[in-house]
Amino acid sequence: MAMPRKGSRLISVDGTAFRWRIRHKPTYHQGNDWSPLTVTVEQAEKPGRVLVVSLPCARPDNWLGQRTIAVRPALVAGCIRQAIEQGWPSGQPGSAFTLAVTEEELTALLGEPPRYLIPFLWGMIPEGGSIKDLPRCVELPSRDKWQ
């Protein structure tokens, strides 16, 4: 089954072009943090088996405010390399290949401990931070100012 092209991003890993994407909206299970943040990847030129990467955190738009991370191309490239090492035949047809990334593997893939974010009403707060860490936080006026 091919991955939808809409919303995907191109990335080159070791001379091979891939497309990757994160689902536009969370599934019910992802919204409730019952399922992790997932990234799907496939070869751009010769789509074959899709790689499904499960990360050890929630989606940024989860409904419960669970911690998350920003998925950047460096992380995706590391996951692609790890999947290839584990035997992902990216250019061959077949069912999806799953890669479940652990907390320790995430640190190795990023080259540093992950910087988790906590979703908040007006943005993301770094884990262990406070409302002062929200750069774009805007105070909502009281009802008295509306009248």
Secondary structure, 3 states (H helix, E strand, C coil): CCCCCCCCEEEEECCEEEEEECCCCCCHHHHCCCCCCEEEEEECCCCCCCEEEECCCCCCCCCCCCCECCCCHHHHHHHHHHHHHCCCCCCCCCCCEEEECCHHHHHHHHCCCCCCEEEECCEEEECCCCHHHCCCCCCCCCHHHHC
